[in-house]
Amino acid sequence: MTENENNDQLNSNETSSHSGARYWGNVEVIEEGETYRISRVEIKPRHGIKPQIHYHRNEHWVVVSGVAKVTCGNEEMLLNRNESTYVPAATLHKVENPGHIPLVILEIQNGEYLGEDDTERPYDLNLVKPAPESK
């Protein structure tokens, strides 16, 4: 790969529509192809990603630093540095940072379609109702 091709690849990753700041942290696309995307995801302390479902892709999450509270389907787990989990397609999932330091995970998305319109957030769509608060 020439220096210009290498710079073009770096620039395309930097300008990916999937990269950028979010209210809960930041996403940086490291590399992507037609059927995969590798991202560095940083979640602020006491923040998290809303529950969501993807129908055409699976995800693997590897904790680089911090602690991840992961909900995948009906299973909830805490993951520490160097631990990972797999999120199958069509599974409601979310990740939260219960700690006091930023949570950094590497996210590997793999599937036939990676478009953002394959992301459903059932709470936003009122498909899932949160449990009523007890008084």
C-alpha atoms as a printed R data frame, in Angstrom:
    type eleno elety resid chain resno       x       y      z
1   ATOM     1    CA   MET     A     1   0.000   0.000  0.000
2   ATOM     2    CA   THR     A     2   1.385   3.394 -0.934
3   ATOM     3    CA   GLU     A     3   1.537   6.253  1.566
4   ATOM     4    CA   ASN     A     4  -1.369   8.003 -0.215
5   ATOM     5    CA   GLU     A     5  -3.529   4.850 -0.115
6   ATOM     6    CA   ASN     A     6  -2.704   4.439  3.568
7   ATOM     7    CA   ASN     A     7  -3.659   8.083  4.264
8   ATOM     8    CA   ASP     A     8  -6.897   7.657  2.277
9   ATOM     9    CA   GLN     A     9  -7.800   4.624  4.421
10  ATOM    10    CA   LEU     A    10  -7.053   6.561  7.618
11  ATOM    11    CA   ASN     A    11  -9.087   9.533  6.410
12  ATOM    12    CA   SER     A    12 -12.044   7.353  5.436
13  ATOM    13    CA   ASN     A    13 -12.071   5.838  8.935
14  ATOM    14    CA   GLU     A    14 -11.861   9.260 10.572
15  ATOM    15    CA   THR     A    15 -14.837  10.534  8.584
16  ATOM    16    CA   SER     A    16 -16.983   7.406  8.963
17  ATOM    17    CA   SER     A    17 -20.581   8.295  9.774
18  ATOM    18    CA   HIS     A    18 -20.386   5.753 12.589
19  ATOM    19    CA   SER     A    19 -17.525   7.571 14.357
20  ATOM    20    CA   GLY     A    20 -18.075  10.478 16.693
21  ATOM    21    CA   ALA     A    21 -19.192  11.774 20.052
22  ATOM    22    CA   ARG     A    22 -22.376  10.504 21.671
23  ATOM    23    CA   TYR     A    23 -24.093  11.673 24.862
24  ATOM    24    CA   TRP     A    24 -22.758   8.525 26.571
25  ATOM    25    CA   GLY     A    25 -19.200   8.662 25.171
26  ATOM    26    CA   ASN     A    26 -17.421   8.218 21.855
27  ATOM    27    CA   VAL     A    27 -17.104   5.767 18.951
28  ATOM    28    CA   GLU     A    28 -14.065   5.553 16.706
29  ATOM    29    CA   VAL     A    29 -14.206   3.226 13.701
30  ATOM    30    CA   ILE     A    30 -10.819   1.539 13.403
31  ATOM    31    CA   GLU     A    31 -11.476  -0.506 10.279
32  ATOM    32    CA   GLU     A    32 -14.450  -1.540  8.176
33  ATOM    33    CA   GLY     A    33 -15.240  -3.688  5.188
34  ATOM    34    CA   GLU     A    34 -18.416  -4.809  3.427
35  ATOM    35    CA   THR     A    35 -19.399  -7.323  6.126
36  ATOM    36    CA   TYR     A    36 -17.520  -6.151  9.235
37  ATOM    37    CA   ARG     A    37 -16.695  -3.082 11.298
38  ATOM    38    CA   ILE     A    38 -14.196  -2.772 14.163
39  ATOM    39    CA   SER     A    39 -14.704   0.146 16.548
40  ATOM    40    CA   ARG     A    40 -13.212   1.509 19.745
41  ATOM    41    CA   VAL     A    41 -16.132   2.423 22.006
42  ATOM    42    CA   GLU     A    42 -15.603   4.569 25.095
43  ATOM    43    CA   ILE     A    43 -18.465   4.930 27.582
44  ATOM    44    CA   LYS     A    44 -18.400   7.600 30.265
45  ATOM    45    CA   PRO     A    45 -18.688   6.557 33.937
46  ATOM    46    CA   ARG     A    46 -22.318   5.976 34.984
47  ATOM    47    CA   HIS     A    47 -23.523   6.068 31.345
48  ATOM    48    CA   GLY     A    48 -24.614   3.414 28.876
49  ATOM    49    CA   ILE     A    49 -25.963   2.589 25.455
50  ATOM    50    CA   LYS     A    50 -29.759   2.242 25.203
51  ATOM    51    CA   PRO     A    51 -31.185  -1.265 24.642
52  ATOM    52    CA   GLN     A    52 -31.126  -2.123 20.957
53  ATOM    53    CA   ILE     A    53 -31.573  -4.936 18.446
54  ATOM    54    CA   HIS     A    54 -29.843  -5.606 15.112
55  ATOM    55    CA   TYR     A    55 -31.306  -8.220 12.768
56  ATOM    56    CA   HIS     A    56 -28.498  -8.571 10.233
57  ATOM    57    CA   ARG     A    57 -25.332  -8.476 12.323
58  ATOM    58    CA   ASN     A    58 -23.686 -10.068 15.337
59  ATOM    59    CA   GLU     A    59 -21.359  -8.239 17.709
60  ATOM    60    CA   HIS     A    60 -18.372  -9.226 19.809
61  ATOM    61    CA   TRP     A    61 -17.319  -6.939 22.661
62  ATOM    62    CA   VAL     A    62 -13.874  -7.100 24.306
63  ATOM    63    CA   VAL     A    63 -13.269  -4.991 27.424
64  ATOM    64    CA   VAL     A    64  -9.977  -3.080 27.157
65  ATOM    65    CA   SER     A    65 -10.343  -1.082 30.390
66  ATOM    66    CA   GLY     A    66 -12.978  -0.506 33.029
67  ATOM    67    CA   VAL     A    67 -15.961  -2.711 33.860
68  ATOM    68    CA   ALA     A    68 -18.897  -3.406 31.531
69  ATOM    69    CA   LYS     A    69 -22.384  -4.278 32.735
70  ATOM    70    CA   VAL     A    70 -23.804  -6.162 29.759
71  ATOM    71    CA   THR     A    71 -27.393  -7.241 29.232
72  ATOM    72    CA   CYS     A    72 -27.885  -9.685 26.367
73  ATOM    73    CA   GLY     A    73 -31.376 -11.102 26.092
74  ATOM    74    CA   ASN     A    74 -32.348 -12.106 29.640
75  ATOM    75    CA   GLU     A    75 -28.748 -12.542 30.799
76  ATOM    76    CA   GLU     A    76 -26.871  -9.836 32.711
77  ATOM    77    CA   MET     A    77 -23.129 -10.019 33.378
78  ATOM    78    CA   LEU     A    78 -20.177  -7.935 34.519
79  ATOM    79    CA   LEU     A    79 -17.115  -8.054 32.295
80  ATOM    80    CA   ASN     A    80 -13.657  -6.944 33.384
81  ATOM    81    CA   ARG     A    81 -10.559  -6.092 31.358
82  ATOM    82    CA   ASN     A    82  -9.604  -8.861 28.888
83  ATOM    83    CA   GLU     A    83 -13.056 -10.466 29.088
84  ATOM    84    CA   SER     A    84 -15.495 -10.594 26.182
85  ATOM    85    CA   THR     A    85 -19.012 -11.501 25.133
86  ATOM    86    CA   TYR     A    86 -20.918 -12.327 21.961
87  ATOM    87    CA   VAL     A    87 -24.200 -10.670 20.987
88  ATOM    88    CA   PRO     A    88 -26.151 -12.733 18.431
89  ATOM    89    CA   ALA     A    89 -28.319 -11.035 15.834
90  ATOM    90    CA   ALA     A    90 -31.956 -10.379 16.816
91  ATOM    91    CA   THR     A    91 -31.085 -10.180 20.527
92  ATOM    92    CA   LEU     A    92 -32.008  -7.184 22.698
93  ATOM    93    CA   HIS     A    93 -28.772  -5.911 24.248
94  ATOM    94    CA   LYS     A    94 -27.171  -2.986 26.027
95  ATOM    95    CA   VAL     A    95 -23.909  -2.100 27.741
96  ATOM    96    CA   GLU     A    96 -23.411   0.222 30.703
97  ATOM    97    CA   ASN     A    97 -20.440   1.592 32.613
98  ATOM    98    CA   PRO     A    98 -21.203   1.178 36.332
99  ATOM    99    CA   GLY     A    99 -17.690   2.301 37.300
100 ATOM   100    CA   HIS     A   100 -15.849   5.515 38.045
101 ATOM   101    CA   ILE     A   101 -13.402   5.379 35.097
102 ATOM   102    CA   PRO     A   102 -14.160   5.334 31.367
103 ATOM   103    CA   LEU     A   103 -15.122   1.941 29.934
104 ATOM   104    CA   VAL     A   104 -13.267   1.108 26.706
105 ATOM   105    CA   ILE     A   105 -14.388  -1.810 24.573
106 ATOM   106    CA   LEU     A   106 -13.456  -3.059 21.140
107 ATOM   107    CA   GLU     A   107 -16.613  -3.849 19.202
108 ATOM   108    CA   ILE     A   108 -16.482  -6.182 16.224
109 ATOM   109    CA   GLN     A   109 -19.658  -6.119 14.116
110 ATOM   110    CA   ASN     A   110 -20.059  -8.875 11.545
111 ATOM   111    CA   GLY     A   111 -22.985  -9.433  9.203
112 ATOM   112    CA   GLU     A   112 -24.467  -9.152  5.765
113 ATOM   113    CA   TYR     A   113 -25.782  -5.646  6.443
114 ATOM   114    CA   LEU     A   114 -24.278  -3.041  8.795
115 ATOM   115    CA   GLY     A   115 -26.522  -0.037  8.090
116 ATOM   116    CA   GLU     A   116 -27.754   2.058 11.008
117 ATOM   117    CA   ASP     A   117 -31.343   1.496  9.850
118 ATOM   118    CA   ASP     A   118 -30.893  -2.099 11.087
119 ATOM   119    CA   THR     A   119 -30.799  -0.742 14.662
120 ATOM   120    CA   GLU     A   120 -34.066  -0.733 16.595
121 ATOM   121    CA   ARG     A   121 -34.350   0.763 20.049
122 ATOM   122    CA   PRO     A   122 -37.532  -0.785 21.480
123 ATOM   123    CA   TYR     A   123 -37.823   1.672 24.388
124 ATOM   124    CA   ASP     A   124 -37.729   4.574 21.929
125 ATOM   125    CA   LEU     A   125 -40.386   2.860 19.821
126 ATOM   126    CA   ASN     A   126 -42.516   2.018 22.898
127 ATOM   127    CA   LEU     A   127 -42.313  -1.678 21.981
128 ATOM   128    CA   VAL     A   128 -41.039  -2.478 25.478
129 ATOM   129    CA   LYS     A   129 -42.473  -0.754 28.522
130 ATOM   130    CA   PRO     A   130 -40.183  -0.162 31.503
131 ATOM   131    CA   ALA     A   131 -41.363  -1.677 34.766
132 ATOM   132    CA   PRO     A   132 -43.466   0.741 36.837
133 ATOM   133    CA   GLU     A   133 -41.643   2.374 39.730
134 ATOM   134    CA   SER     A   134 -42.692   1.118 43.140
135 ATOM   135    CA   LYS     A   135 -43.816   3.703 45.673
